[in-house]
Amino acid sequence: MRTELKLHLLKKAVNLCMRFIDRFLPETRPRYPQSVMLEHVFQQLFNAYLLEMYSGRFDDVSRQSLGSLKDRNFQHFLSVTRKILLFIGENDRYYRAWIGLAFIAGKEEYERALRDFTREEFLRSHLEQWELAFHCIPESHFQLHKSDFLDMMLTGHLSNLLRKRFASSKSPQSKKKVGG
């Protein structure tokens, strides 16, 4: 079976399950430090998702509202992941410790990746993943903005969305919370 077809069928199955699970999982209010951090991370991801949705990423209709969005697959994925991790983190101290450990390991891995990151790795990996070439970047500029280039390589354009906010108070983000 072709890779594209396998991916398409897997995504269809996952999306169907996520829609069902999202509807039935309860909301959990974070109270432990790990859960509060998790909630904050997912709120940032959801805000980035809203910017992607508003720009027309999912239905190719720009400036749409969350209510009119047809393709909610990634929204369900974010919501279910958040609900599961928050529920487990709030109700099981062993899993809560692992969530905390994941934050520490993630921070350490990012710092290691940044320390070892080279211009050559950026050029090769960015072209391979996102099909964009940046061969004109001088080494001095790369070293000066190394963390920005690592963010670009890891996320494509998505890291920019963590720093952007809607200018209008009538934005879809203004009253919408994660998972809701």
C-alpha positions as CSV (number, residue, x, y, z in Angstrom):
1,M,0.0,0.0,0.0
2,R,1.3,3.4,-0.9
3,T,2.6,5.6,1.9
4,E,0.2,8.5,1.1
5,L,-2.8,6.1,1.2
6,K,-1.7,4.6,4.5
7,L,-1.3,8.0,6.0
8,H,-4.7,9.1,4.7
9,L,-6.5,6.1,6.1
10,L,-4.7,6.3,9.4
11,K,-5.6,10.0,9.7
12,K,-9.3,9.2,8.9
13,A,-9.4,6.6,11.7
14,V,-7.6,8.8,14.2
15,N,-9.8,11.8,13.4
16,L,-13.0,9.8,13.8
17,C,-11.7,8.4,17.2
18,M,-10.6,11.9,18.4
19,R,-14.0,13.4,17.6
20,F,-15.7,10.7,19.6
21,I,-13.3,10.8,22.5
22,D,-13.3,14.7,22.7
23,R,-17.0,14.7,23.1
24,F,-17.0,12.3,26.1
25,L,-13.9,13.2,28.0
26,P,-14.5,15.5,31.0
27,E,-12.7,18.8,31.5
28,T,-10.2,18.8,34.3
29,R,-9.1,21.9,36.1
30,P,-5.4,22.0,36.7
31,R,-4.1,22.5,40.2
32,Y,-0.7,20.9,40.4
33,P,2.3,22.7,38.9
34,Q,2.8,20.1,36.1
35,S,-0.9,20.4,35.1
36,V,-0.8,24.2,35.2
37,M,2.3,24.2,33.0
38,L,0.5,21.7,30.7
39,E,-2.6,23.9,30.5
40,H,-0.4,26.9,29.6
41,V,1.4,25.0,26.9
42,F,-1.9,23.8,25.4
43,Q,-3.4,27.3,25.5
44,Q,-0.4,28.5,23.5
45,L,-0.9,25.7,21.0
46,F,-4.6,26.4,20.8
47,N,-3.9,30.2,20.2
48,A,-1.5,29.2,17.4
49,Y,-4.2,26.9,16.0
50,L,-6.7,29.8,16.0
51,L,-4.3,31.9,14.0
52,E,-3.8,29.1,11.5
53,M,-7.6,28.6,11.3
54,Y,-8.2,32.4,10.9
55,S,-5.6,32.5,8.1
56,G,-7.5,29.8,6.1
57,R,-5.1,26.9,6.7
58,F,-7.8,24.3,7.2
59,D,-10.8,25.1,5.0
60,D,-9.0,27.6,2.7
61,V,-11.3,30.3,3.8
62,S,-9.5,33.2,5.5
63,R,-10.9,35.1,8.4
64,Q,-13.4,32.5,9.3
65,S,-14.7,31.9,12.8
66,L,-14.2,28.8,14.9
67,G,-17.9,28.2,14.7
68,S,-17.9,28.0,10.9
69,L,-14.8,25.8,10.6
70,K,-15.5,22.5,8.9
71,D,-12.1,20.8,9.4
72,R,-11.8,20.4,13.1
73,N,-9.6,17.4,13.1
74,F,-6.5,19.0,14.6
75,Q,-8.6,20.9,17.1
76,H,-10.0,17.6,18.4
77,F,-6.5,16.1,18.5
78,L,-5.3,19.1,20.6
79,S,-8.3,18.9,22.9
80,V,-8.2,15.2,23.5
81,T,-4.4,15.2,24.1
82,R,-4.9,18.0,26.6
83,K,-7.8,16.4,28.4
84,I,-6.1,13.0,28.7
85,L,-2.9,14.5,30.0
86,L,-4.6,16.9,32.5
87,F,-6.9,14.1,33.8
88,I,-4.0,11.7,34.3
89,G,-1.8,14.4,35.8
90,E,-4.4,15.5,38.3
91,N,-5.4,12.0,39.4
92,D,-2.3,9.9,39.4
93,R,0.9,11.1,41.1
94,Y,3.2,8.7,39.1
95,Y,2.0,10.0,35.8
96,R,2.1,13.5,37.1
97,A,5.8,13.0,37.9
98,W,6.3,11.8,34.3
99,I,4.6,14.8,32.9
100,G,7.0,17.0,35.0
101,L,10.0,14.9,33.8
102,A,8.8,15.4,30.2
103,F,9.0,19.1,30.6
104,I,12.6,18.8,32.0
105,A,13.7,16.4,29.3
106,G,12.1,18.6,26.6
107,K,14.0,21.6,27.9
108,E,17.3,19.7,28.1
109,E,16.8,18.3,24.6
110,Y,16.1,21.7,23.1
111,E,19.2,23.1,24.8
112,R,21.3,20.2,23.5
113,A,19.9,20.6,20.0
114,L,20.6,24.3,20.1
115,R,24.1,23.9,21.4
116,D,25.0,21.3,18.6
117,F,23.0,23.0,15.9
118,T,24.9,23.9,12.7
119,R,24.2,26.0,9.7
120,E,24.7,22.8,7.5
121,E,22.1,20.9,9.6
122,F,19.7,23.8,9.2
123,L,20.1,24.0,5.5
124,R,19.8,20.3,4.9
125,S,16.9,19.6,7.3
126,H,14.9,22.7,6.5
127,L,15.1,21.9,2.8
128,E,14.2,18.3,3.4
129,Q,11.3,18.9,5.7
130,W,9.8,22.2,4.3
131,E,11.2,22.3,0.8
132,L,12.6,25.7,1.3
133,A,16.3,26.6,0.7
134,F,18.2,29.2,2.7
135,H,21.7,28.8,1.3
136,C,22.3,32.6,1.2
137,I,22.4,32.8,5.0
138,P,26.0,33.7,6.1
139,E,27.5,31.8,9.0
140,S,27.8,35.0,11.1
141,H,24.0,35.7,10.7
142,F,23.2,32.1,11.5
143,Q,25.3,32.2,14.7
144,L,23.6,35.4,15.7
145,H,20.1,34.0,15.3
146,K,20.7,30.3,15.9
147,S,17.7,29.8,18.2
148,D,15.3,31.4,15.6
149,F,16.7,29.1,12.9
150,L,16.3,26.0,15.2
151,D,12.7,27.0,15.8
152,M,12.2,27.4,12.0
153,M,13.7,24.0,11.4
154,L,11.6,22.3,14.1
155,T,8.2,23.9,13.3
156,G,8.3,25.5,9.8
157,H,6.4,28.7,10.3
158,L,4.4,27.7,13.4
159,S,6.9,29.1,16.0
160,N,5.9,32.5,14.7
161,L,2.4,31.9,15.8
162,L,3.3,31.7,19.4
163,R,4.4,35.3,19.3
164,K,1.5,36.7,17.3
165,R,-1.8,37.8,18.6
166,F,-5.0,39.0,17.0
167,A,-5.2,42.8,16.8
168,S,-9.0,42.9,17.0
169,S,-10.9,42.3,20.2
170,K,-13.6,40.6,18.0
171,S,-11.1,37.8,17.2
172,P,-12.0,34.1,17.5
173,Q,-9.4,33.9,20.3
174,S,-10.9,36.6,22.5
175,K,-13.3,34.4,24.3
176,K,-12.3,30.9,23.3
177,K,-10.4,28.6,25.6
178,V,-8.5,25.4,24.9
179,G,-10.7,22.4,24.2
180,G,-13.9,24.3,24.3
